[in-house]
Amino acid sequence: MKISNVWKGLMVVCLAVFLAACQGSAEEEKTTSENSSEDTDGNAELSGNVVIDGSGTVYPLMARLAEEYMINEQEGVSVEVSRAGTSAGFEKYLVEDGTDFNNASREIKEEEQEKAEELGIDTKEIKVALDGLTFVIHKDNDWAQEMTEEELIDVFLADSDTTNWSDINEEWPDEPIQTYGPNENHGTYEFFFENILEEQDLKEDTNLQQEYSTLVNLIADDVNGIAFFGFGYYVNNQDDIQAVHVDFGDGPVEPSLDTIAEDGDYAPFTRPVFTYLNENLAQEKEEVLDFAMYVLNNMNEFAGETGFAPIPEDEIAESIEQLEGLN
């Protein structure tokens, strides 16, 4: 039986349509696989970059989380963590195409929030840990290991009459006190200036530094020095420096993971630390939102080893729920 030319034509057309459909399906499957492949555990494999800057105090915790994320969670994502300081970090965050996150050892200021609104940047504040402002001295300083809150403040105040150790206690050395601290780029400086000194001037000869490691070395070399910074930089350098136990009125309190809490024995010198997420970028870049969720789910696990007290679980659950709304 012969097949007419018409039927032959129809068969060719149908075959072409079938092949095109198969090819289209294959291309669609390939594209889907390229954009969001899955690993053996069923998690989406992501790629891209996450850029973080800001607080030197928060840096050890965020760097640890970034390391774990890249090794164990998303090998295809590069998470870059820098430490310009809270204020300097906000300058990099609050610009077009700025950083994805800004770590901060203080809350965002009103003028910074206003700038975010002008730029159309939706910021999400994430409380990542609790830190204790710690005063540190030389290992051989055996006289100022316990001080009252008022004595510590007087040491740093410009208008104070305290210049020598003997001004605090006549039995202490009649030697000038050298004060040290982080510079104005850091939220730790701003917290100390605004919350502890209540915006009164520091002594003019206070040696302010950008790098916390420099401050540790300066105190380790100066038996008459005293510095302030976050608890983590003390706890990781206990072989070289010691912490002052602070008497807030009920006896000396040692800064520790047990005493640092917003309602704990070290509460007057306890502060929350944060990272600020650019929600716009989190909605545009899946890897940014994924890392934010990873931080919330894992930050308490690494808080202690990097010198921070953990955040209550109910606060974490509330932040997770808010971020899930960005999907």
C-alpha positions in Angstrom: 0.0 0.0 0.0 1.4 3.4 -1.0 1.3 6.4 1.3 0.2 9.6 -0.4 2.4 12.6 -0.4 -0.1 14.4 1.9 0.3 11.7 4.6 4.0 11.8 4.2 4.0 15.5 4.8 1.9 15.2 7.8 4.1 12.5 9.3 7.2 14.8 8.8 5.5 17.7 10.5 4.4 15.6 13.5 7.9 14.1 13.8 9.4 17.6 13.8 6.9 18.8 16.5 7.7 15.8 18.6 11.4 16.3 18.4 11.1 20.0 19.2 9.0 19.3 22.2 11.5 16.8 23.5 14.4 19.2 22.9 12.5 22.0 24.6 11.8 19.8 27.6 15.4 18.8 27.8 16.5 22.5 27.6 14.1 23.5 30.3 15.3 20.6 32.6 18.9 21.6 31.9 18.2 25.3 32.8 16.4 24.4 36.0 19.2 22.1 37.0 21.8 24.8 36.3 19.9 27.5 38.3 19.1 25.4 41.3 20.7 21.9 41.4 20.4 19.8 44.5 23.0 18.0 46.6 22.7 14.5 48.0 20.8 15.8 51.1 18.1 17.5 48.9 19.3 21.0 49.6 19.5 23.5 46.8 23.1 24.0 45.7 23.7 27.8 45.4 26.5 29.9 43.9 27.4 33.6 44.1 28.9 36.0 46.6 27.9 37.3 50.0 29.7 40.5 51.1 29.8 41.5 54.8 31.7 44.3 56.6 31.4 46.3 59.8 32.1 45.6 63.4 35.5 44.3 64.5 33.8 43.0 67.7 31.3 40.9 65.7 33.9 39.8 63.2 35.1 36.6 65.0 31.6 35.2 65.2 30.6 36.1 61.7 33.9 34.8 60.2 33.4 31.5 62.0 29.8 31.2 60.7 31.0 32.1 57.1 33.7 29.4 57.3 31.3 26.7 58.4 28.7 27.8 55.8 31.2 27.6 52.9 32.6 24.2 54.0 29.6 22.4 55.2 26.5 24.1 53.7 27.2 25.8 50.3 30.6 25.2 48.7 29.6 27.2 45.7 29.0 30.4 47.7 31.8 32.8 48.6 31.2 34.7 51.9 33.6 37.6 52.4 33.8 39.0 55.9 35.7 42.3 56.6 36.0 44.5 59.7 36.2 48.2 58.9 34.3 49.0 62.1 30.6 49.6 62.7 30.3 53.2 61.4 32.7 52.7 58.5 30.8 49.5 57.6 27.5 51.4 57.5 29.1 53.7 54.9 29.7 50.7 52.7 26.3 49.3 53.3 24.2 52.4 52.8 25.1 53.0 49.1 23.8 51.7 45.8 25.1 48.2 45.3 26.5 48.2 48.8 27.4 45.3 51.1 24.8 42.6 51.8 25.3 42.7 55.6 26.8 45.2 58.0 27.9 43.8 61.4 27.4 46.3 64.2 28.2 46.5 67.9 25.5 49.2 68.3 22.1 49.8 66.9 21.7 51.7 63.6 21.6 55.4 64.2 18.6 57.6 63.2 20.6 59.4 60.5 21.8 56.0 59.1 18.2 54.7 59.0 17.1 57.9 57.2 19.8 57.4 54.6 18.6 53.8 54.1 15.1 55.1 53.5 16.3 57.7 51.0 18.1 55.0 49.0 15.1 52.6 49.2 17.1 50.1 51.2 15.0 47.9 53.6 17.2 47.0 56.5 16.6 44.0 58.8 18.2 44.1 62.2 19.3 40.7 63.4 20.6 40.4 67.0 23.3 37.8 66.8 24.8 37.6 70.3 25.4 39.4 73.7 28.8 41.0 74.4 30.3 42.3 77.7 32.3 45.5 77.5 35.5 44.4 79.2 38.3 46.4 80.9 41.7 44.8 80.7 45.1 45.4 82.4 48.6 44.0 82.3 49.2 40.5 83.7 51.6 42.0 86.4 49.1 44.6 87.6 48.2 43.2 91.0 46.4 46.2 92.4 43.6 47.1 90.0 42.1 43.6 89.5 38.9 44.8 91.2 37.4 48.3 90.6 34.0 49.9 91.0 32.0 51.1 88.0 32.6 54.7 89.1 36.3 54.2 89.4 36.6 52.8 85.9 34.6 55.7 84.5 36.7 58.3 86.3 39.9 56.7 84.8 38.7 57.6 81.3 36.8 60.9 81.9 38.5 64.1 80.7 37.1 66.1 83.6 38.1 63.5 86.3 40.9 64.2 88.8 42.1 60.6 88.4 45.4 60.6 86.6 47.6 58.3 88.7 46.7 54.9 90.2 47.3 56.3 93.6 44.4 58.8 93.0 42.0 55.8 93.2 43.7 54.2 96.2 46.7 55.7 98.0 48.2 52.2 98.4 48.3 51.8 94.6 51.4 52.9 92.6 51.9 56.6 92.2 52.2 56.1 88.4 50.3 57.7 85.5 47.5 55.7 84.1 47.6 55.2 80.3 44.2 54.6 78.8 43.5 52.7 75.5 40.5 51.9 73.4 39.1 51.3 69.9 38.8 54.4 67.7 35.7 56.2 66.5 35.1 53.8 63.6 34.0 51.2 66.1 30.6 50.7 67.7 32.4 49.7 70.9 33.8 53.2 71.1 30.4 54.7 70.5 28.7 52.4 73.0 31.4 53.4 75.6 31.1 57.1 74.9 27.3 57.2 74.7 26.2 54.7 77.2 29.0 54.4 79.8 30.5 58.0 79.7 27.1 59.5 78.9 28.7 61.5 76.1 31.3 63.1 78.3 34.8 63.5 76.8 37.5 60.9 77.1 40.9 61.9 78.3 42.8 63.6 75.5 45.8 61.2 75.8 43.7 58.1 75.4 45.4 55.9 72.8 42.6 54.9 70.3 43.4 52.2 67.8 41.7 50.7 64.7 42.9 47.1 65.3 41.9 45.2 68.5 45.0 43.1 68.2 47.1 46.3 68.5 45.2 47.1 71.8 45.9 43.7 73.2 49.6 44.1 72.4 49.8 47.6 73.9 48.2 46.4 77.2 50.5 43.3 77.3 53.5 45.7 77.2 52.2 48.5 79.6 51.9 47.6 83.2 50.2 51.0 83.9 47.8 50.6 81.0 44.0 49.9 80.9 41.8 49.4 77.9 38.2 48.6 77.0 36.9 46.3 74.2 34.6 43.4 73.7 34.8 40.2 75.9 35.9 38.0 73.0 39.2 39.8 72.5 39.9 39.3 76.2 38.9 35.7 76.5 41.1 34.7 73.5 44.2 36.5 74.9 44.1 35.6 78.6 47.7 34.5 78.5 48.8 38.1 77.9 46.2 40.2 79.7 43.7 40.0 82.6 40.2 41.4 83.1 39.1 43.8 85.8 36.3 42.5 88.0 33.7 45.3 88.2 31.8 46.1 91.4 28.4 47.5 90.3 27.3 47.8 94.0 27.0 44.2 95.1 30.6 43.0 95.0 33.1 42.4 92.1 31.8 40.6 89.1 34.0 38.9 86.6 33.0 39.2 83.0 32.2 35.7 81.8 29.7 33.8 79.6 27.7 33.1 82.8 27.5 36.8 83.9 27.1 38.5 80.6 23.4 38.9 80.1 20.9 41.7 79.7 19.4 40.7 83.1 22.6 39.2 84.6 25.3 40.2 87.1 27.3 42.0 84.4 24.2 43.7 82.9 25.4 47.3 83.2 28.2 46.5 80.7 26.3 44.0 78.6 25.1 45.0 75.1 23.6 43.1 72.2 25.5 43.0 68.9 23.9 42.8 65.5 24.2 42.2 61.8 22.0 44.3 59.5 20.7 42.6 56.4 19.8 44.4 53.1 16.4 42.9 52.5 16.3 44.1 48.9 19.5 42.1 48.1 18.2 39.1 50.1 15.2 39.0 47.8 17.3 39.4 44.6 20.1 37.0 45.6 19.1 33.6 47.0 22.5 33.0 48.5 22.2 36.1 50.7 18.9 35.1 52.2 20.2 31.5 52.6 23.2 32.7 54.6 21.0 34.9 56.8 18.9 31.9 57.7 22.1 29.9 58.4 23.3 32.6 60.7 20.1 32.6 62.7 20.0 28.8 62.9 23.6 28.4 63.9 24.9 31.5 65.7 24.2 30.2 69.3 26.3 27.2 68.5 29.4 29.3 67.8 28.7 32.2 70.2 30.5 30.8 73.2 33.7 29.8 71.4 34.1 33.3 69.9 33.5 35.1 73.2 29.8 35.9 73.2 26.7 34.9 75.2 23.8 33.4 73.3 20.5 35.0 72.2 17.3 33.5 73.7 15.7 31.0 71.4 12.3 32.7 71.3 14.0 35.8 69.8 15.7 33.7 67.2 12.5 32.0 66.2 10.8 35.4 65.7 13.6 36.6 63.4 13.5 33.3 61.4 9.8 33.8 60.9 10.3 37.3 59.6 13.0 36.2 57.2 10.8 33.4 55.8 8.4 36.1 54.7 11.1 37.4 52.2 10.8 34.2 50.1 
